Amino acid sequence: MKLRITLEGETYDVDVEVVPETAPEAEPDDAPDGLMLPPPAPDVRPEDRICRSPIAGLVIAVAVAPGQRVRKDEPLAVLEAMKMQVPIGAPLDGTVEEVRIAEGDAVLPGQVLCTLA
């Protein structure tokens, strides 16, 4: 498709392509009884299930416990560094397997805060 655009008094002829805003849905024949299939789950490496501290700081809050379900970016803990509070979110959806920190602990960059199953 060709369009003509005028910008700051200059006229430009441009070629554009219209693309769909959403991915096409699966055909009903792809699943039994006409149900739609969910999208395939992304590959998750074991290291993706480990939540590490991005900074050195002090743990001022732990928001999760083992067995708790969390969603990606849901706060797991809050660290304080240089008088700033930094919420630490879950790296992906999952269940908290182990919490390795407690309020008042000092943490270093890269230190494991918790693991997800």
Steps between C-alpha positions, in 0.01 A plus 500: 500500500632845415440805718586863454611677820568867552735581786612853579406615151683216322297234313615138499363196311549186711423130465337345806392150594197435719572229758252342743511631858459153652629158408252285309307259719524123463236333286228314693605179321837515683341391828240237595136613516585832335687635807775751435851385589701724736823647367806279554686561825841664454809300583606573857856428606574405863694826550189696394326373816755663730432852628826682571572835655592761238666722763669498839259603769293417805186283487221711647208276400440145382163472327485126427525162669573149368204350317356838400403549132643813337469666162781655298615833650290453818704639794695232689703728725598862552864601536634830625818650360618857548166588664307382193253212511529256210222243447626169360250326270459135407696408188206292370170340602545214746485372856749617761716199580749648745554842662863560594468842660334659802427858603818668620736288287772675302523376140760532228450536125425160347405340832207255476189643665260214419433222254183417306365164392 
